[in-house]
Amino acid sequence: MFEFRFFEIWRSREYIDVLLNGIFTSFRLTVVGSAIGFAFGVVRALAQG
């Protein structure tokens, strides 16, 4: 049976860089998506009037 040892990931600098890159990418996508959604919502609300 496969045994996943998560602590091995934290020991390698390569994997830490990959995890941090994923976290920052997710954060950027969240911020950009929220800003676009907010702007679209404001325009839509003003259009209904």
Biopython code that builds the backbone (N, CA, C, O; Angstrom):
import numpy as np
from Bio.PDB.StructureBuilder import StructureBuilder

atoms = [
    (1, "MET", "N", (0.845, -1.184, 0.000)),
    (1, "MET", "CA", (0.000, 0.000, 0.000)),
    (1, "MET", "C", (0.887, 1.242, 0.000)),
    (1, "MET", "O", (1.965, 1.252, 0.593)),
    (2, "PHE", "N", (0.421, 2.267, -0.662)),
    (2, "PHE", "CA", (1.172, 3.517, -0.756)),
    (2, "PHE", "C", (1.069, 4.299, 0.547)),
    (2, "PHE", "O", (-0.015, 4.465, 1.105)),
    (3, "GLU", "N", (2.204, 4.771, 1.015)),
    (3, "GLU", "CA", (2.228, 5.588, 2.230)),
    (3, "GLU", "C", (2.740, 6.975, 1.869)),
    (3, "GLU", "O", (3.896, 7.135, 1.477)),
    (4, "PHE", "N", (1.885, 7.965, 2.000)),
    (4, "PHE", "CA", (2.266, 9.335, 1.674)),
    (4, "PHE", "C", (2.909, 9.983, 2.887)),
    (4, "PHE", "O", (2.301, 10.069, 3.953)),
    (5, "ARG", "N", (4.132, 10.434, 2.720)),
    (5, "ARG", "CA", (4.860, 11.095, 3.812)),
    (5, "ARG", "C", (4.996, 12.577, 3.478)),
    (5, "ARG", "O", (5.928, 12.985, 2.786)),
    (6, "PHE", "N", (4.066, 13.368, 3.972)),
    (6, "PHE", "CA", (4.031, 14.790, 3.637)),
    (6, "PHE", "C", (5.256, 15.524, 4.156)),
    (6, "PHE", "O", (5.688, 16.506, 3.551)),
    (7, "PHE", "N", (5.822, 15.067, 5.265)),
    (7, "PHE", "CA", (6.981, 15.762, 5.835)),
    (7, "PHE", "C", (8.182, 15.733, 4.894)),
    (7, "PHE", "O", (9.071, 16.577, 5.015)),
    (8, "GLU", "N", (8.230, 14.790, 3.967)),
    (8, "GLU", "CA", (9.329, 14.738, 3.000)),
    (8, "GLU", "C", (9.287, 15.932, 2.054)),
    (8, "GLU", "O", (10.323, 16.400, 1.582)),
    (9, "ILE", "N", (8.084, 16.416, 1.785)),
    (9, "ILE", "CA", (7.949, 17.570, 0.891)),
    (9, "ILE", "C", (8.588, 18.807, 1.525)),
    (9, "ILE", "O", (9.252, 19.582, 0.836)),
    (10, "TRP", "N", (8.396, 18.991, 2.810)),
    (10, "TRP", "CA", (8.918, 20.175, 3.478)),
    (10, "TRP", "C", (10.441, 20.156, 3.603)),
    (10, "TRP", "O", (11.047, 21.198, 3.854)),
    (11, "ARG", "N", (11.056, 19.018, 3.436)),
    (11, "ARG", "CA", (12.515, 18.941, 3.552)),
    (11, "ARG", "C", (13.222, 19.406, 2.289)),
    (11, "ARG", "O", (14.370, 19.846, 2.358)),
    (12, "SER", "N", (12.580, 19.321, 1.164)),
    (12, "SER", "CA", (13.213, 19.642, -0.114)),
    (12, "SER", "C", (12.898, 21.079, -0.522)),
    (12, "SER", "O", (11.733, 21.475, -0.561)),
    (13, "ARG", "N", (13.921, 21.846, -0.822)),
    (13, "ARG", "CA", (13.746, 23.245, -1.237)),
    (13, "ARG", "C", (12.967, 23.332, -2.549)),
    (13, "ARG", "O", (12.216, 24.283, -2.764)),
    (14, "GLU", "N", (13.144, 22.350, -3.416)),
    (14, "GLU", "CA", (12.446, 22.335, -4.701)),
    (14, "GLU", "C", (10.930, 22.298, -4.494)),
    (14, "GLU", "O", (10.193, 23.040, -5.143)),
    (15, "TYR", "N", (10.474, 21.440, -3.597)),
    (15, "TYR", "CA", (9.042, 21.321, -3.366)),
    (15, "TYR", "C", (8.480, 22.533, -2.633)),
    (15, "TYR", "O", (7.339, 22.929, -2.871)),
    (16, "ILE", "N", (9.262, 23.114, -1.759)),
    (16, "ILE", "CA", (8.803, 24.321, -1.062)),
    (16, "ILE", "C", (8.597, 25.444, -2.065)),
    (16, "ILE", "O", (7.617, 26.183, -1.970)),
    (17, "ASP", "N", (9.508, 25.585, -3.029)),
    (17, "ASP", "CA", (9.354, 26.608, -4.066)),
    (17, "ASP", "C", (8.100, 26.370, -4.904)),
    (17, "ASP", "O", (7.396, 27.317, -5.254)),
    (18, "VAL", "N", (7.826, 25.121, -5.222)),
    (18, "VAL", "CA", (6.627, 24.791, -6.000)),
    (18, "VAL", "C", (5.363, 25.113, -5.193)),
    (18, "VAL", "O", (4.416, 25.686, -5.731)),
    (19, "LEU", "N", (5.345, 24.753, -3.926)),
    (19, "LEU", "CA", (4.177, 25.037, -3.082)),
    (19, "LEU", "C", (3.955, 26.538, -2.922)),
    (19, "LEU", "O", (2.822, 27.009, -3.018)),
    (20, "LEU", "N", (5.023, 27.287, -2.680)),
    (20, "LEU", "CA", (4.889, 28.739, -2.537)),
    (20, "LEU", "C", (4.432, 29.383, -3.835)),
    (20, "LEU", "O", (3.622, 30.309, -3.821)),
    (21, "ASN", "N", (4.948, 28.899, -4.951)),
    (21, "ASN", "CA", (4.531, 29.423, -6.249)),
    (21, "ASN", "C", (3.034, 29.178, -6.451)),
    (21, "ASN", "O", (2.330, 30.053, -6.954)),
    (22, "GLY", "N", (2.549, 28.016, -6.070)),
    (22, "GLY", "CA", (1.127, 27.721, -6.184)),
    (22, "GLY", "C", (0.275, 28.593, -5.287)),
    (22, "GLY", "O", (-0.806, 29.031, -5.682)),
    (23, "ILE", "N", (0.757, 28.847, -4.081)),
    (23, "ILE", "CA", (0.018, 29.716, -3.150)),
    (23, "ILE", "C", (-0.075, 31.135, -3.699)),
    (23, "ILE", "O", (-1.144, 31.745, -3.675)),
    (24, "PHE", "N", (1.042, 31.658, -4.193)),
    (24, "PHE", "CA", (1.037, 33.022, -4.737)),
    (24, "PHE", "C", (0.194, 33.123, -6.000)),
    (24, "PHE", "O", (-0.479, 34.132, -6.212)),
    (25, "THR", "N", (0.220, 32.097, -6.837)),
    (25, "THR", "CA", (-0.608, 32.101, -8.041)),
    (25, "THR", "C", (-2.088, 32.093, -7.667)),
    (25, "THR", "O", (-2.880, 32.825, -8.261)),
    (26, "SER", "N", (-2.461, 31.287, -6.707)),
    (26, "SER", "CA", (-3.852, 31.242, -6.250)),
    (26, "SER", "C", (-4.279, 32.589, -5.675)),
    (26, "SER", "O", (-5.393, 33.052, -5.922)),
    (27, "PHE", "N", (-3.394, 33.210, -4.912)),
    (27, "PHE", "CA", (-3.705, 34.518, -4.335)),
    (27, "PHE", "C", (-3.915, 35.564, -5.422)),
    (27, "PHE", "O", (-4.866, 36.345, -5.371)),
    (28, "ARG", "N", (-3.017, 35.573, -6.409)),
    (28, "ARG", "CA", (-3.158, 36.543, -7.505)),
    (28, "ARG", "C", (-4.448, 36.323, -8.285)),
    (28, "ARG", "O", (-5.139, 37.287, -8.618)),
    (29, "LEU", "N", (-4.782, 35.075, -8.580)),
    (29, "LEU", "CA", (-6.026, 34.786, -9.296)),
    (29, "LEU", "C", (-7.250, 35.212, -8.487)),
    (29, "LEU", "O", (-8.229, 35.701, -9.050)),
    (30, "THR", "N", (-7.196, 35.028, -7.179)),
    (30, "THR", "CA", (-8.297, 35.442, -6.319)),
    (30, "THR", "C", (-8.473, 36.948, -6.334)),
    (30, "THR", "O", (-9.595, 37.443, -6.438)),
    (31, "VAL", "N", (-7.381, 37.677, -6.231)),
    (31, "VAL", "CA", (-7.449, 39.143, -6.222)),
    (31, "VAL", "C", (-7.953, 39.675, -7.561)),
    (31, "VAL", "O", (-8.823, 40.545, -7.598)),
    (32, "VAL", "N", (-7.412, 39.156, -8.652)),
    (32, "VAL", "CA", (-7.824, 39.624, -9.977)),
    (32, "VAL", "C", (-9.286, 39.264, -10.237)),
    (32, "VAL", "O", (-10.049, 40.095, -10.731)),
    (33, "GLY", "N", (-9.675, 38.053, -9.915)),
    (33, "GLY", "CA", (-11.069, 37.648, -10.117)),
    (33, "GLY", "C", (-12.043, 38.455, -9.279)),
    (33, "GLY", "O", (-13.127, 38.806, -9.744)),
    (34, "SER", "N", (-11.662, 38.748, -8.048)),
    (34, "SER", "CA", (-12.520, 39.562, -7.177)),
    (34, "SER", "C", (-12.654, 40.978, -7.711)),
    (34, "SER", "O", (-13.746, 41.545, -7.690)),
    (35, "ALA", "N", (-11.565, 41.553, -8.187)),
    (35, "ALA", "CA", (-11.601, 42.915, -8.729)),
    (35, "ALA", "C", (-12.471, 42.977, -9.982)),
    (35, "ALA", "O", (-13.261, 43.907, -10.144)),
    (36, "ILE", "N", (-12.330, 42.005, -10.855)),
    (36, "ILE", "CA", (-13.148, 41.977, -12.074)),
    (36, "ILE", "C", (-14.616, 41.775, -11.714)),
    (36, "ILE", "O", (-15.487, 42.442, -12.273)),
    (37, "GLY", "N", (-14.892, 40.877, -10.801)),
    (37, "GLY", "CA", (-16.274, 40.637, -10.382)),
    (37, "GLY", "C", (-16.890, 41.854, -9.712)),
    (37, "GLY", "O", (-18.056, 42.172, -9.944)),
    (38, "PHE", "N", (-16.115, 42.529, -8.887)),
    (38, "PHE", "CA", (-16.612, 43.738, -8.227)),
    (38, "PHE", "C", (-16.920, 44.820, -9.253)),
    (38, "PHE", "O", (-17.978, 45.445, -9.200)),
    (39, "ALA", "N", (-15.998, 45.041, -10.185)),
    (39, "ALA", "CA", (-16.206, 46.064, -11.215)),
    (39, "ALA", "C", (-17.433, 45.725, -12.069)),
    (39, "ALA", "O", (-18.237, 46.606, -12.372)),
    (40, "PHE", "N", (-17.576, 44.471, -12.450)),
    (40, "PHE", "CA", (-18.734, 44.058, -13.237)),
    (40, "PHE", "C", (-20.020, 44.261, -12.441)),
    (40, "PHE", "O", (-21.024, 44.708, -12.996)),
    (41, "GLY", "N", (-20.002, 43.945, -11.173)),
    (41, "GLY", "CA", (-21.185, 44.121, -10.331)),
    (41, "GLY", "C", (-21.579, 45.575, -10.176)),
    (41, "GLY", "O", (-22.765, 45.906, -10.205)),
    (42, "VAL", "N", (-20.595, 46.444, -10.012)),
    (42, "VAL", "CA", (-20.886, 47.877, -9.878)),
    (42, "VAL", "C", (-21.480, 48.416, -11.175)),
    (42, "VAL", "O", (-22.463, 49.156, -11.145)),
    (43, "VAL", "N", (-20.895, 48.054, -12.304)),
    (43, "VAL", "CA", (-21.417, 48.515, -13.601)),
    (43, "VAL", "C", (-22.823, 47.991, -13.801)),
    (43, "VAL", "O", (-23.693, 48.728, -14.264)),
    (44, "ARG", "N", (-23.063, 46.758, -13.471)),
    (44, "ARG", "CA", (-24.400, 46.168, -13.628)),
    (44, "ARG", "C", (-25.420, 46.856, -12.717)),
    (44, "ARG", "O", (-26.549, 47.121, -13.132)),
    (45, "ALA", "N", (-25.022, 47.142, -11.486)),
    (45, "ALA", "CA", (-25.923, 47.819, -10.546)),
    (45, "ALA", "C", (-26.253, 49.231, -11.017)),
    (45, "ALA", "O", (-27.397, 49.676, -10.917)),
    (46, "LEU", "N", (-25.241, 49.933, -11.533)),
    (46, "LEU", "CA", (-25.483, 51.293, -12.020)),
    (46, "LEU", "C", (-26.345, 51.294, -13.279)),
    (46, "LEU", "O", (-27.112, 52.230, -13.505)),
    (47, "ALA", "N", (-26.224, 50.265, -14.089)),
    (47, "ALA", "CA", (-27.010, 50.181, -15.310)),
    (47, "ALA", "C", (-28.498, 49.937, -15.010)),
    (47, "ALA", "O", (-29.367, 50.366, -15.768)),
    (48, "GLN", "N", (-28.777, 49.253, -13.911)),
    (48, "GLN", "CA", (-30.174, 48.989, -13.558)),
    (48, "GLN", "C", (-30.840, 50.183, -12.899)),
    (48, "GLN", "O", (-32.066, 50.296, -12.869)),
    (49, "GLY", "N", (-30.035, 51.044, -12.387)),
    (49, "GLY", "CA", (-30.450, 52.144, -11.816)),
    (49, "GLY", "C", (-31.099, 53.022, -11.077)),
    (49, "GLY", "O", (-30.796, 54.214, -11.125)),
]
sb = StructureBuilder()
sb.init_structure("model")
sb.init_model(0)
sb.init_chain("A")
sb.init_seg("    ")
for serial, (resi, resn, name, xyz) in enumerate(atoms, 1):
    if name == "N":
        sb.init_residue(resn, " ", resi, " ")
    sb.init_atom(name, np.array(xyz, "f"), 0.0, 1.0, " ", f" {name:<3s}", serial, name[0])
structure = sb.get_structure()
